[in-house]
């Protein structure tokens, strides 16, 4: 039985990392950093937007900026032609 994460990768999900900078409510001049990682679909990122909606509703620190990185982990393999065949003893 395959794991849920592997099944979602086969459906096109990839690993998404978001670097969220936010301001502290008591000290608005200070930026804090929060890293979020989850399997998500690019380019729409429904899981990330669901998390950011939760952040806006439940967390007091307003978001300053979000940087997103996405990588599909399951995909076609790279193929290269061998330039020669080498034998070892």
Secondary structure in CASP SS format (residue, H / E / C, confidence):
PFRMAT SS
TARGET T0000
AUTHOR 0000-0000-0000
METHOD secondary structure of the structure
MODEL  1
X C 1.00
X C 1.00
X C 1.00
X H 1.00
X H 1.00
X H 1.00
X H 1.00
X H 1.00
X H 1.00
X H 1.00
X C 1.00
X C 1.00
X C 1.00
X E 1.00
X E 1.00
X E 1.00
X E 1.00
X E 1.00
X E 1.00
X E 1.00
X E 1.00
X E 1.00
X E 1.00
X C 1.00
X C 1.00
X C 1.00
X C 1.00
X C 1.00
X C 1.00
X C 1.00
X E 1.00
X E 1.00
X E 1.00
X E 1.00
X E 1.00
X E 1.00
X E 1.00
X E 1.00
X E 1.00
X E 1.00
X C 1.00
X C 1.00
X C 1.00
X C 1.00
X C 1.00
X H 1.00
X H 1.00
X H 1.00
X H 1.00
X H 1.00
X H 1.00
X H 1.00
X H 1.00
X H 1.00
X H 1.00
X H 1.00
X H 1.00
X H 1.00
X C 1.00
X C 1.00
X C 1.00
X C 1.00
X E 1.00
X E 1.00
X E 1.00
X E 1.00
X E 1.00
X E 1.00
X E 1.00
X E 1.00
X E 1.00
X C 1.00
X C 1.00
X C 1.00
X C 1.00
X C 1.00
X C 1.00
X C 1.00
X C 1.00
X C 1.00
X C 1.00
X C 1.00
X C 1.00
X C 1.00
X C 1.00
X C 1.00
X C 1.00
X C 1.00
X C 1.00
END
